[in-house]
């Protein structure tokens, strides 16, 4: 599904499998950046959906993992092995991915396993900027749901597009969650004033007002 010029939703319950979080791909004049990779069983479907959008999965240069949970990282090993893309994660979540930690990756929730998988680029600090074809893609550290949760932000055709996966939580000790730090992260996202919010499980919000209302709903819910 096309979200904006060169930005596509390629995975999620209505496109691939019910256990998958939303997955996205961004076209930078032929070079592709993928955001998240489902729970693992839908690698072929994800690649097929990329092809249906008229793009070549072999052009994926980076696969950004917004956090370490299995429904977001499951097919990452497959894409790395098959297409040679570089896996990107924040250093605070990278350890769980590289170790295949069944609790931190929530693989035990899904009654599955995640193989220890190397992270090629470990982001540190509050922000990390990538440049693709002279365009900027910003990874923002937004901890709370997990210690190394990140959000992805870019401007396309005059609109600010935010990929804010799992803004809604949940917040559990086993995930290393911190609700107070999460509130600070949400304030950071609100300050970006996104025109489009692409969330991990609850859809795409196509106006600044609806994106703001969605984030504030959860801030109110968690007090």
PAZA-585809 format. One record per residue: residue number from 0; z, y, x of N, C-alpha, C, O in turn. Coordinates in steps of 0.05 Angstrom, whole numbers. Layout:
<sites>
SITE marlum    nzz    nyy    nxx   cazz   cayy   caxx    czz    cyy    cxx    ozz    oyy    oxx
SITE    NUM      Z      Y      X      Z      Y      X      Z      Y      X      Z      Y      X
...
</sites>
This chain:
<sites>
SITE marlum    nzz    nyy    nxx   cazz   cayy   caxx    czz    cyy    cxx    ozz    oyy    oxx
SITE      0      0    -24     17      0      0      0      0     25     17     16     27     36
SITE      1    -18     43     12    -20     68     28      1     87     19      4     93     -5
SITE      2     16     98     38     37    117     32     27    146     37     31    164     21
SITE      3     14    149     60      2    175     68    -21    167     87    -25    144     92
SITE      4    -35    187     96    -58    181    113    -49    165    138    -34    175    154
SITE      5    -60    140    140    -53    124    163    -26    111    163    -17    101    184
SITE      6    -12    112    141     15    100    138     15     81    115      8     88     93
SITE      7     23     56    120     21     35    100     47     19     98     60     13    118
SITE      8     54     11     74     74     -9     69     60    -36     70     41    -41     55
SITE      9     70    -54     88     56    -79     92     74   -103     86     64   -126     86
SITE     10     99    -99     81    117   -121     75    141   -113     58    148    -89     56
SITE     11    153   -133     45    175   -128     27    173   -148      4    153   -162      2
SITE     12    193   -149    -13    194   -169    -35    169   -171    -52    162   -193    -61
SITE     13    156   -149    -57    132   -149    -75    106   -154    -60     85   -156    -72
SITE     14    108   -155    -33     83   -158    -17     84   -184     -1     63   -196      3
SITE     15    107   -192      8    109   -216     25    128   -235     13    121   -250     -6
SITE     16    153   -236     23    173   -255     12    198   -240      2    203   -217     11
SITE     17    212   -252    -16    235   -239    -29    257   -231     -9    271   -212    -13
SITE     18    259   -246     13    281   -240     32    274   -218     52    291   -210     68
SITE     19    249   -209     52    240   -189     71    249   -161     63    246   -153     40
SITE     20    259   -146     83    261   -117     79    233   -105     81    214   -118     90
SITE     21    231    -80     74    205    -66     76    196    -64    105    212    -60    123
SITE     22    170    -68    109    158    -65    136    134    -46    133    120    -46    113
SITE     23    130    -30    153    110     -9    152     93    -10    178    101    -20    198
SITE     24     69      2    175     52      5    199     41     34    198     33     44    177
SITE     25     39     46    222     28     73    225      5     71    244      7     60    266
SITE     26    -17     83    235    -42     83    251    -44    110    267    -44    131    255
SITE     27    -45    107    293    -49    130    310    -77    128    323    -79    121    346
SITE     28    -97    134    307   -125    133    316   -132    106    329   -145    104    350
SITE     29   -123     84    316   -130     57    325   -106     43    338   -104     19    334
SITE     30    -89     57    352    -65     45    362    -44     44    339    -41     64    325
SITE     31    -31     22    336    -13     18    314     16     16    323     22      4    343
SITE     32     34     27    306     62     24    310     73     11    284     67     20    262
SITE     33     88    -11    287     99    -25    264    129    -19    263    142    -18    284
SITE     34    139    -17    239    168    -12    235    179    -35    219    173    -39    196
SITE     35    196    -51    232    209    -75    221    189    -97    215    165    -93    214
SITE     36    200   -122    212    183   -145    212    191   -167    193    186   -191    199
SITE     37    205   -161    172    213   -181    153    233   -201    164    242   -198    186
SITE     38    238   -222    148    259   -241    155    250   -265    172    266   -281    181
SITE     39    223   -267    176    213   -287    194    192   -306    184    175   -315    199
SITE     40    192   -312    158    174   -332    148    147   -320    140    128   -335    132
SITE     41    144   -294    141    120   -281    130    103   -267    151     89   -248    145
SITE     42    105   -277    176     89   -264    198     59   -264    191     46   -243    195
SITE     43     49   -286    181     20   -287    174     13   -268    152     -7   -255    152
SITE     44     31   -266    132     26   -248    110     27   -219    119     10   -203    110
SITE     45     45   -212    136     46   -185    147     21   -179    162      9   -157    158
SITE     46     12   -197    179    -13   -192    194    -37   -190    175    -55   -174    179
SITE     47    -37   -207    154    -58   -206    134    -59   -179    119    -81   -169    114
SITE     48    -36   -169    113    -34   -143     99    -44   -120    117    -56   -101    107
SITE     49    -38   -122    142    -48   -102    161    -79   -103    161    -92    -82    161
SITE     50    -90   -127    162   -119   -130    161   -131   -120    135   -152   -108    135
SITE     51   -117   -125    113   -127   -115     87   -128    -84     86   -143    -73     71
SITE     52   -111    -72    102   -111    -42    104   -133    -32    122   -136     -8    127
SITE     53   -149    -51    133   -171    -44    151   -163    -40    179   -178    -27    195
SITE     54   -140    -51    187   -130    -47    214   -128    -74    228   -129    -95    216
SITE     55   -126    -73    255   -126    -97    271    -97   -101    282    -88    -85    297
SITE     56    -84   -123    274    -57   -128    284    -55   -129    315    -35   -124    327
SITE     57    -77   -136    327    -78   -137    356    -76   -110    369    -72   -108    394
SITE     58    -77    -89    353    -74    -61    364    -46    -51    361    -40    -28    367
SITE     59    -27    -68    352      1    -60    351     11    -57    379     12    -77    394
SITE     60     19    -34    387     30    -29    414     60    -31    414     72    -39    434
SITE     61     73    -22    393    102    -21    391    111    -31    364     99    -24    343
SITE     62    132    -47    364    146    -56    339    174    -45    341    190    -55    356
SITE     63    180    -26    324    206    -13    324    224    -28    304    218    -31    281
SITE     64    247    -37    314    267    -51    298    289    -32    291    304    -23    309
SITE     65    291    -25    266    310     -4    258    339    -12    261    357      5    264
SITE     66    345    -38    260    371    -48    266    369    -78    269    347    -90    266
SITE     67    391    -91    275    390   -119    285    390   -140    263    393   -164    270
SITE     68    388   -133    238    391   -154    217    366   -169    212    343   -159    214
SITE     69    369   -195    206    347   -214    205    325   -206    186    302   -212    192
SITE     70    331   -193    163    311   -186    144    293   -164    155    272   -157    142
SITE     71    300   -152    178    284   -131    190    271   -141    217    252   -129    226
SITE     72    282   -161    229    273   -169    255    261   -197    257    251   -206    278
SITE     73    261   -212    234    255   -240    235    228   -248    248    227   -267    264
SITE     74    207   -233    242    180   -240    253    175   -226    280    153   -228    290
SITE     75    194   -211    290    189   -196    315    181   -215    338    163   -208    353
SITE     76    194   -238    342    186   -255    364    157   -264    361    142   -266    381
SITE     77    148   -270    337    121   -278    332    101   -256    339     81   -262    353
SITE     78    106   -232    331     88   -210    336     88   -204    366     66   -197    377
SITE     79    110   -205    379    111   -200    408     95   -221    423     80   -215    441
SITE     80     99   -247    415     85   -268    429     55   -268    423     38   -272    441
SITE     81     47   -263    398     19   -265    391      3   -241    398    -20   -243    407
SITE     82     14   -217    395     -1   -192    399      7   -176    423     -6   -156    430
SITE     83     28   -184    437     36   -170    461     49   -143    457     50   -127    475
SITE     84     58   -138    432     70   -111    427     98   -110    440    110   -130    445
SITE     85    106    -86    445    132    -81    457    153    -77    435    149    -61    417
SITE     86    175    -91    437    197    -89    417    215    -66    425    223    -63    448
SITE     87    222    -49    405    238    -26    410    263    -28    392    261    -34    369
SITE     88    287    -24    404    312    -23    389    332     -6    404    329     -1    428
SITE     89    352      4    390    373     19    403    390     -1    419    395    -23    411
SITE     90    400      9    442    415     -8    460    440    -20    447    449    -41    455
SITE     91    451     -6    427    476    -16    414    470    -40    395    489    -54    388
SITE     92    446    -44    387    438    -67    371    422    -87    387    418   -110    378
SITE     93    412    -79    410    394    -96    425    408   -122    434    395   -143    435
SITE     94    434   -121    441    448   -144    450    448   -167    430    444   -190    437
SITE     95    452   -160    404    453   -180    383    425   -194    381    424   -218    375
SITE     96    404   -178    384    377   -189    382    371   -207    406    360   -229    404
SITE     97    379   -198    430    373   -213    454    390   -238    456    381   -258    468
SITE     98    413   -238    443    430   -262    444    425   -280    420    434   -303    419
SITE     99    411   -270    400    408   -285    375    434   -290    361    439   -311    349
SITE    100    452   -270    362    478   -272    350    476   -277    320    466   -260    305
SITE    101    486   -299    309    482   -306    281    497   -288    262    489   -285    239
SITE    102    519   -276    271    535   -259    254    524   -230    254    518   -219    233
SITE    103    520   -219    278    510   -191    280    482   -189    269    475   -168    259
SITE    104    466   -210    271    439   -208    260    439   -216    230    418   -213    217
SITE    105    461   -225    220    464   -234    192    447   -258    187    441   -265    164
SITE    106    438   -272    207    422   -297    203    439   -317    188    428   -333    173
SITE    107    465   -317    192    482   -336    178    482   -331    148    486   -349    132
SITE    108    478   -306    140    476   -300    111    452   -314     99    452   -323     76
SITE    109    430   -315    114    405   -326    105    402   -356    111    381   -368    106
SITE    110    424   -368    121    424   -396    128    400   -403    146    387   -423    142
SITE    111    396   -387    166    375   -391    185    384   -384    213    408   -377    217
SITE    112    366   -385    232    373   -378    260    352   -358    270    329   -358    261
SITE    113    361   -341    288    343   -322    301    343   -328    331    365   -328    343
SITE    114    320   -333    343    320   -340    371    326   -316    389    317   -294    383
SITE    115    341   -320    410    345   -298    429    318   -286    438    300   -300    447
SITE    116    315   -260    434    289   -246    437    292   -221    454    308   -204    448
SITE    117    277   -219    476    280   -195    493    271   -169    479    252   -169    463
SITE    118    285   -148    484    278   -121    475    265   -107    499    277   -105    520
SITE    119    241    -97    495    226    -85    517    234    -56    522    234    -47    545
SITE    120    240    -42    501    248    -14    504    274    -10    489    276    -13    465
SITE    121    295     -4    504    322      1    492    327     31    491    330     44    512
SITE    122    329     41    467    334     69    463    364     75    468    380     58    460
SITE    123    370     97    480    397    106    483    399    135    475    378    149    475
SITE    124    423    144    469    426    173    462    419    178    434    411    160    419
SITE    125    420    203    426    416    211    398    387    210    388    382    205    364
SITE    126    368    213    406    340    213    398    323    202    421    330    203    444
SITE    127    300    191    413    280    182    433    252    189    421    246    180    399
SITE    128    236    203    436    210    211    427    188    194    440    188    191    464
SITE    129    170    184    424    146    171    433    122    189    427    122    204    408
SITE    130    102    187    444     77    202    439     54    182    437     50    165    455
SITE    131     39    183    415     16    166    411     -7    184    403     -6    198    383
SITE    132    -28    183    419    -52    199    414    -44    228    410    -54    241    391
SITE    133    -27    239    427    -18    267    425     -2    273    400      1    296    393
SITE    134      8    252    387     26    257    364     53    246    370     56    226    385
SITE    135     73    258    359    101    251    365    112    233    343    108    237    319
SITE    136    127    212    352    142    195    334    170    195    344    176    189    367
SITE    137    189    203    327    216    207    335    234    185    325    235    179    301
SITE    138    249    172    343    269    152    335    297    166    337    304    176    358
SITE    139    311    166    315    337    180    313    359    160    310    359    143    292
SITE    140    379    162    327    402    144    324    419    152    300    430    174    299
SITE    141    420    134    280    435    139    256    454    116    250    451    101    231
SITE    142    475    114    267    494     92    264    510     94    238    512    115    225
SITE    143    522     71    231    538     70    207    536     42    195    556     28    193
SITE    144    512     35    186    507      8    176    512    -12    199    525    -32    196
SITE    145    500     -7    221    505    -21    246    508      0    268    500     23    265
SITE    146    520     -7    291    523     13    313    497     24    323    496     47    332
SITE    147    476      8    323    451     17    334    429     22    314    405     21    321
SITE    148    436     28    289    415     34    269    400     59    278    412     79    288
SITE    149    374     58    274    357     82    279    340     88    255    333     70    239
SITE    150    332    113    252    313    122    233    288    132    248    291    142    270
SITE    151    265    131    235    240    139    248    229    162    232    229    162    207
SITE    152    218    182    246    210    207    233    184    217    246    181    216    271
SITE    153    165    226    230    141    238    240    130    257    219    138    257    196
SITE    154    111    274    227     97    291    209     68    282    208     56    276    228
SITE    155     58    281    183     30    272    179     18    288    156     29    288    134
SITE    156     -4    301    162    -18    318    142      1    338    130      0    343    105
SITE    157     18    351    146     35    372    137     59    363    122     74    379    111
SITE    158     64    336    121     87    326    107    105    311    126     96    298    145
SITE    159    131    314    122    151    301    138    157    273    126    165    271    103
SITE    160    153    253    142    157    225    132    181    213    148    181    212    172
SITE    161    200    203    133    224    191    144    226    162    136    224    155    112
SITE    162    230    144    156    235    116    151    265    113    155    275    110    178
SITE    163    280    112    133    309    110    134    318     84    123    327     82    100
SITE    164    316     63    139    322     36    129    352     32    124    368     41    140
SITE    165    358     19    102    385     12     95    405     35     95    428     32    105
SITE    166    396     58     85    414     80     81    437     72     63    459     83     66
SITE    167    432     54     45    452     45     25    474     27     36    493     21     21
SITE    168    472     18     60    491     -1     71    481    -29     69    456    -33     70
SITE    169    498    -49     66    527    -48     62    542    -43     88    530    -42    110
SITE    170    568    -39     86    585    -32    109    607    -53    111    626    -55     95
SITE    171    604    -70    132    622    -92    136    632    -93    164    618    -86    183
SITE    172    657   -102    168    668   -104    195    651   -122    213    648   -117    237
SITE    173    640   -144    201    624   -163    217    598   -150    227    586   -161    246
SITE    174    589   -128    215    565   -114    224    572    -92    244    554    -80    255
SITE    175    598    -87    248    605    -64    264    601    -38    250    597    -17    262
SITE    176    603    -38    223    597    -14    207    619      6    211    642      0    217
SITE    177    611     32    206    631     54    208    622     75    187    603     89    191
SITE    178    636     76    165    628     93    142    630    122    150    614    138    140
SITE    179    649    130    167    652    158    174    629    167    192    618    189    189
SITE    180    621    150    211    598    156    227    573    156    210    555    173    215
SITE    181    571    139    191    548    138    173    544    164    158    522    174    155
SITE    182    566    176    149    564    202    135    551    223    153    535    239    144
SITE    183    559    223    178    547    242    197    517    236    201    501    255    203
SITE    184    510    211    201    482    204    203    466    213    179    444    223    182
SITE    185    478    211    155    464    220    131    460    251    131    440    261    122
SITE    186    480    265    141    476    294    144    453    301    163    438    320    158
SITE    187    451    285    183    429    289    202    402    285    189    383    300    193
SITE    188    400    264    172    375    259    158    369    280    137    346    288    133
SITE    189    389    290    123    385    311    103    374    336    116    358    350    105
SITE    190    384    342    140    375    366    155    345    365    162    333    386    167
SITE    191    334    341    163    305    338    169    288    347    145    264    354    149
SITE    192    299    347    121    285    355     97    259    339     94    237    351     92
SITE    193    261    313     92    236    296     90    222    300     64    235    303     43
SITE    194    196    300     65    179    301     40    175    273     29    171    270      5
SITE    195    176    253     46    173    225     38    194    209     52    198    210     76
SITE    196    209    193     36    229    175     47    221    147     42    217    139     19
SITE    197    217    131     63    211    103     61    236     87     68    245     87     90
SITE    198    248     75     47    273     61     50    268     32     55    246     22     51
SITE    199    289     17     63    286    -11     71    285    -30     48    273    -52     50
SITE    200    297    -23     25    299    -42      3    293    -30    -25    287    -45    -44
SITE    201    295     -4    -27    295      8    -54    272     28    -58    274     46    -75
SITE    202    250     24    -43    226     39    -50    220     63    -33    232     68    -12
SITE    203    200     77    -42    189    101    -28    193    125    -46    186    125    -70
SITE    204    204    145    -35    211    170    -51    192    192    -41    193    200    -18
SITE    205    175    201    -59    152    217    -51    155    247    -55    135    261    -57
SITE    206    179    257    -56    184    286    -57    209    292    -42    227    275    -39
SITE    207    211    317    -33    235    325    -19    260    322    -37    281    314    -28
SITE    208    257    330    -62    279    329    -80    289    300    -85    313    295    -85
SITE    209    270    281    -88    278    254    -94    290    241    -69    308    224    -71
SITE    210    279    248    -45    291    237    -20    319    247    -17    337    231    -10
SITE    211    323    272    -21    350    284    -18    369    272    -39    392    266    -32
SITE    212    360    268    -64    377    257    -85    385    229    -78    408    221    -84
SITE    213    367    213    -67    373    186    -60    395    184    -39    414    169    -41
SITE    214    392    200    -18    413    200      4    440    210     -7    460    198     -2
SITE    215    439    231    -23    464    242    -33    478    224    -53    502    224    -55
SITE    216    462    208    -67    474    188    -86    493    170    -71    515    164    -81
SITE    217    484    160    -48    501    141    -33    524    156    -19    546    144    -16
SITE    218    520    180    -11    542    195      1    564    200    -19    587    199    -13
SITE    219    556    205    -44    576    208    -66    589    181    -72    613    180    -77
SITE    220    573    160    -73    583    134    -80    605    125    -60    625    113    -68
SITE    221    601    131    -35    620    123    -14    640    145     -8    656    142     11
SITE    222    640    166    -24    661    187    -22    660    202      3    677    220      7
</sites>
